[in-house]
Structures are given as structure tokens and as C-alpha cells.
Amino acid sequence: MKFVLLTLIAMLTSSIAFVPTLNTPQSISTKLNAESFDDLKAIARKSNPVVDYFDPMNLATFEGGFWDQGQEATIGFLRQSEIKHGRVAMAAFVGYIVHAQGITWPFPQGLDGAAWPKLASVGSVPALWDALPELSKWQIILAIGALEFWDEYQFEGIPDDKEKHYMRGGQPGKFANKKNSIFPLNLYDPFGFNKGMSDEKREKRLIMEINNGRLAMIGIFGFLSEGTVEGSVPFLKGIIPHYDGNVMIPFEGDFTGYWG
């Protein structure tokens, strides 16, 4: 309970930095597909008017764009990357907190009836992943890969029922939901609750999602850093248990038997 309380306090205090001030210019038009440089700066200003537009490596103005695709395609790529990584970080942050409480799925891990690994037996949240069978890890990674493939694939003569790629004028962050999709439900709004949402409200929520994603990226790496190097995040010292593995090697130890 102490861990949850401290985490919520940290989220509340840290999120203040991402809340637009009352004097934020409201006349700026933030387009949902915003691939122009002016739109990119407008989104940055709305997301955090204190920091405003910040690109110290000049990625958005890279000469010729990434892979010589031009500036608009590069901005689409950068925006898609941030939104996607933010969403993954939000899921990871919430998942870390849930697993830190020792909560697991109520059903067996496999058809053989094996139970899910317990936090008390492995010592830390990242170690729960290590305790999964190798096949389970492959299933998760391949499922994510299937979603990525469906979202990214392109071909000449794109039909009308296929949404444009985010580097070709499509909306960054919007999953490629098409009429003939192998994923029949819209992953963002599967039941159509937000169909009647106004563009103004939709854009406001887009800014909220970007900010929440940025905060979640800071949060999850705070957890991982403290678990790897104790005391590296003073606020979490003594709360996050130590992890001896390497979070950047998802199959660490799984292939030891193959190579000795």
C-alpha cells in the first residue's frame, strides 16, 4: 500500500510540469495529423508552454529528412514514435504497479494448469518476466509483432479502405483499422463510444495522451533504474526491490542450455 501511495504522489507532483498554464495561446490550431513543422511546434506549445518547442538534436529539421523521405515524413515518424512509446510506457507503468502488489491472473498460466509465477518467489517485477516459460515470451512478442506488421505494411496502389501511413499523410498514433482488417475491432475505441466526440475535445485528449505518455516513460524507467542501481532514484530507495538481470535482454538465460 505504501508503494502505491508514494507512486500516486509522484505521478501527481510530476504531472504538474506537463499541465498547460491558463495563459496558453488558445488560437493555435493543433491538427490531428500535424505533419508540418508549424503544427509540430504548436503541439509542443500546447503540451508544455513552459518548455515549448525543444529539439536540441534538430531531428525535425534534419536535412533531407530521415532516409531522405523529407521533413513531413520525418515529423510523422517522430510523432508516431513518441505516441507509441508513450502508450507502451503507460501500460508498463500500470502493469509494474499491479504486479508489485503480488496480483496475478486468476486463471492458470497454461493448459497444463501451471500457476503464474509469484512475486514473493522471484523477488522483483522484472524477474516475473524471466520466470515465464520461453514459449510464453515468444507468444507475447509475436502477437505484438503481428500488430506492428499490420500497422506498418504498405504497397503500391493503396486502396481507399486502407488508411494512409503516418509518414504519408496519415494520422500518427492511429492504428491501421481497415474494412478488411484481420483485427475487426478498432483497438482505440472498439465499441464506438467516442464516435460523436468533437474535434476540439479529441485534440485536447491527444495532448493529454502525449503528456501522460511522457510522464509514464519517466516513471517506468525510474522503477527500472532503481531496481538495477539501488539509490539511483532517491525517492524510490527502499521501495523498489533489486533486480539482478538485464531488462534489455528479454531472453536472458533462456538459451544458456543451447550454448553452454
Secondary structure, DSSP 8 states (H G I E B T S, - for coil): -HHHHHHHHHHHHHHGGGS--TT--S-----SS--SHHHHHHHHHHH-TTT-S--TT--TT-TT-GGG--HHHHHHHHHHHHHHHHHHHHHHHHHHHHHHTT---SS-SSTT------HHHH-SHHHHHHTS-HHHHHHHHHHHHHHHHHHH---SS--TTS---TTTT--TT-----TT-SS-S-SS-TT-TTTT--HHHHHHHHHHHHHHHHHHHHHHHHHHHHHHSTTSSGGGTTTS----S-TT-TTTTTTHHHH-
